[in-house]
Amino acid sequence: MANKNIKVGVIGASGYTGSDLIRLLLKHPNVHIQFVAANNSAGQHLNQVFPYLQGTNNLILEKWEDLNWDSVDVIFSCLPHGIFHDIFLQIPKGKLIIDLSADFRLANSDQYTEWYNFEHNSKEYLDKFVYGLTEINRELIKNTNFISCPGCYPTATLLGLHPLLTEDLITTDEIIIDAKSGVSGAGRSPKRELLFSEVSESIRPYNAMGHRHIPEIEQQIQNYSNNNARINFIPHLVPMNRGELVVSHLKLKKKIGNSDLRKVFDKFYQDETFVEILNDSKLPNTIDVRGTNNCHIAICPSRIKDSIVIMSSIDNLVKGSSGQAIQNMNLNLRLDEKVGLTNISLFP
């Protein structure tokens, strides 16, 4: 399989997620990009939409309605939420389909009406998609044609929580998550609140009363722990292009020292290439993971009795999206998970 030529297609290719996915796929030794689609930019060369890709490809953006699905082995969807669940019904189901939107992350179709304001049109497939948090759901990802990649905030949050959930070390009904992300997390569509002068020299919380990632995080916590989950999740927009820092405040079920907690994390992630548990003197910094598929995690003592603080940093466009999607593809197609994802962090 190491020499296999994998033909892939990308729909929703004109956004930041699509751009980063294409950037990574162009350097993947096993991948040939067969088509890219973006209805609003159809007919344009990809290099016109993303001049930084000049000289790397001859791709022309198409409408998804005109695509030859049979020409590819793998279909990546980078469409905005609420679109792919319709398109999905028209795609041959023998393909490996990897969705980077939220359209197949939630098990309960009613939550799409509540949190995403659309009626789900592929309800019968919700239980057929595997949640693509690679380090946690590896065996399921290997054996499916349908993968739903997690959101960026859930990725950073759940990688930090999962060892504690597995060992039943924390309560799950009073979790507080303080999260900060770069502006690219809001997408590429022009919005007044994302203008340079609106964002620069400012940091602000948003969706404080109910971010869409709440049901996704709670659903996964419940799946991993078999306990009810209740979180307070407050995201913030910070004036940088990419990067994400998540700080989770957790109540311990029993007294356990930091060194023993460190052993739990070290054991859980000892064989994971992309997850690094930082030593006691270092805290996560988004610049250390910028442009990479890595997640850095730190375990911090809390001054509040019987509690702990977990910090996680990722690049929201790579480990929080496109990189994780490629990692899932590699795993599913029996390639080394690291192929195409060994970038060193961009510094400064």
N, C-alpha and C positions, 0 to 999 in steps of 0.2 A: 504493500500500500504506500510505502515511502515514495515511490516513483509515480504514483497515480496522478493523472491530469484531471483535476476536478473543475468542471464547468459550472460557473455560478452566475446568477443574475441578482441585481439589486434594484428594488423598487423603493421609491421615496429617496432618490439619490441626491437631491439638491439641498438637503438640510445638513446641519452640522454632524449629525449621527451618520448619515449616508456618506458624507465627505470623509469622515475619519475611517469608516469601514472600507471605503475604496482605497484610501491611502495605505492601509494595512494589507489589503488583499493584493494590491499591485506588487508588493514585495514578498508575497507568500509563494514559495517555490513550487507548490503543487496546484496553484489556482490559475485558471484563465477566466477572466471576466467576459462573459458572453454578451450580456446586455445590461444597460442601466436605464432606469425609467424615472421620469418626473414630469407629470402632465403639464404643469405650468411652464416648464422650460423645454418641452419637447421640440426637437429639431435643432437645438443648439449643441455644439460640441461641449463635452464635459469640461474641457479646458477653458471655455468661455465663462462658465459658471464658477469654476474654481481655478483661477489663473496659476495658483501655486502648483497645480498638477501638470503644467505645460511641459511637453516633451516626454511624458510618461505613458501616454495612451492615445488612441484614435477613436475613442468612444463618443457616440452621439446619443443624446438623451431621447428616449421614445415615450409614447403614451403606453400605459400598462395594458390598455385594451388591444394594442397591436403586437404584444409580445408573443414569441414562440416559446411557450413553457417547455416544450419537449426538447429544446436545445440545451437545457441545463440539468445538472444533477442537484444543485442546491439553490434555493431561493431565499434571499434575505429581504425582509420587509422593514424599512426604516420610516414608514409612513407615520404621520401624526395619529394619535389615539382616535379611535372611532371610525376608521376607514377600512383597515385590513380585514375586519370580520366579515365585510361584504365581499371584498375581492377574493378572499380565501375560498369561497364556495365555487369559484370558477377555475381554480388551479388543480391540475391532476394530483391526486393524493399519493402517488408513488414517489414523489420528490421529498428530499429533506427540506423542510420548511422551518425557517428560524425567524421568529417575529421579535423585533426589538421594541414594539409598542406595548401598551398595556392590554391590548384587546383579548388576550387569552391567559392573563395572569391570575384572574380571580375565578374561584370555583362557582360562586353564586352570581347568576346573571342579573339578579335584581340590583346588585351593587354597581353595575355599570350605569343603570338609570340614576341611582342615588349619587354616585361620585363622579361619573363622567358624562352624564346627561345624554346618553343615547341608549336605544333599545338594541340589545345584542341579537344579531341575525344568524349566528352560528352556535347557538346554545348547546346543541348536541355534541359539539366538539370541545367544549370547555374541559371536560374530564379526560380528554385524549392528549392534551398538551402537557408536557413535562416542564416544570419550573426550572429554568436553566441556570441555577446557581451551582456552577460546576463543581466546586469543592465539596458540596453537600449532597448533590443528587447525581453523582457520577454514574452509578449503575443504571439508573433510569434513563439518563441522557444517552447512554450507549445504545439503548434498545428502543428507540422511538423515531418516527419520522416528523414529529411535531414538537418543537422546542419554543417556549416562551421565555425570553430573556428577562431577568429582573430589572426593575428600575434602578437608577444610580443610588439614590438614598437607601433603598432596601438592601442593595448589595453591600455597601459599607456597613450598614447597621447589623445585618444578619451575620456577616462574617465575624463581627465582633462579639455577637451574642451566642452563636451556636455552640461553642464548647461548654459554656455555662448552662445552656439549656439541656444539652446531652447529659451532663452530670447532675442535673436537677439542683443547681446551686443557687438559683435566683427565683424570686417571685415574679410572676408575669402579669400581674394586674395593676402595677403601679410603676411602669417604666417611663422615664422621662428622657427624651431624645432631643438634643440641641444640635442642629445641623446647619452647615454653611456651604454654599456652592457658588462656583463661578457663573458668569452671565450666560455662557453657552448652554447651560442647563435649561434655560427658558426658550430655546429654539432660535431659529434664524428669521422668523417672521418679524417685520418691522413693527415695533411697539413703542409708544411714547415713553413709557416708563423704563425702557431699555436704552434710550439714547445716551450717548457718552456723558453729556452734562447732567443727566438724571442719575447716573450710576456712579460716576467718578467721585472719589472722596466721600463715599457714603456706604453705609451698611444698613440693611433694613430687613426685618422679618416679613414674611408674606404667607398667605393662607394659614394664618395662625389658628383659625377656628376649624380647620379641616382640610388638610392637604390630601390629595388623591392617593398618596403612597401609604396612608394610614391603614386602609383595609388590607393592602398587600402585606405589610409588615405584620399586622396582627394575625392574618391568616397563616403565615409561615411560622410564627412563634407558636401558635396553637398546634400546627402540624408536627412541629419538632418536640413539643413538650407535653402534648395532650392536656394542656391546661388552658383555661380562658385567658385571653390577653387583652390588656387595656393600656394604651400608650398615650402620652402627651408628646406630640411631635411638632416642633417649631423649626421650620427651615428659614434660612436667611440668605439674601443675595449679597455677595461681596464683589467689589470692583476688580475682578480678574477674569480672564477668558475661560480657563478651565481649572478643575481641581475641586475637591470636596473633602470636608472634615466633619466627621460625625462624633459627637460626645454623648455617650449613653450613661445615665445615672440609674444604678440598679440596687435593689435590696437583696442582700444575701439571706438564704434560708438558714445557714449555720455559720458559725465563726470559722473563718479560714484565712490564713495569712497570705500575703502577696507572693511569697516564694512558692507556696503550694498552688496558688492560682496560676502562676507562671508555668508550673509543670503541666497543669491541665491543658493550657494553650499550646505549649511546646509539643506535647504528645499528640494533640489533635492535628496540628499542622506540620508535623515533622517531615512529611514527605511532599509537602505542597511547594511548588516552585514559586508561585506568585503571591504567597502570603508570608509576611515576615513579622515575627513577634519581636518588638524592639526591647532592648535591655532597659534596666530601671532608670538610667540617666538620660534617656532619649525619648522625646515625644514626637508624634507624627507631624509632618510638615508637607503640605501639598506639593511643594516644589521638588521634593524627593521622589515623587511618583509621577511627575508630569510627563505625559506622553507614553507611559508604560501601562502594562496590564497588572501592575503590582498593587497589593494592599498592605499598608503598614498598620500594625495594631500595637497599642500600648495599654498596659494595665496600671491604673493609678489608684493609690489609696484614697479613701475619702475621709474627711473629718467628721462625717455623720456616722453614727454607730451602725454597725452591721450593714454597711453599704460599700459599693465599689464603683469606680468610674472606668469605662472602657472608651478609648479613643481610636478611631479608624480614619485613615486617609486613602483616597483613591483619585485617579483621574476620571471624572464623570463621563468622559467621552470614550474612554478605553475600557478599563476594568468595569466601569459602570454602564457600558453599552457595547460598543463595537468590538473591543478586544475580547470581552467575555463571549460574544457571539461567535467569534472565530475560534476561541478555545473550545466551545461546545461543538462546533463543526469538526475540529480536529479529533476530539474525543469520539464523536459519533462515527466518523469514518476511519477510526483506528489509526490515526496519525499521532505522532508525539504532540501532546497538548501545547508544547512550547513553540511549535513551528510557526514562523511569522510573527512571533510575539516577544522577541528577546530584546526589544529596544531598551537602551539605557536612558534614564531620566534626562530630560532637557534642562540644562542648567547654564546660566541663571535664567 
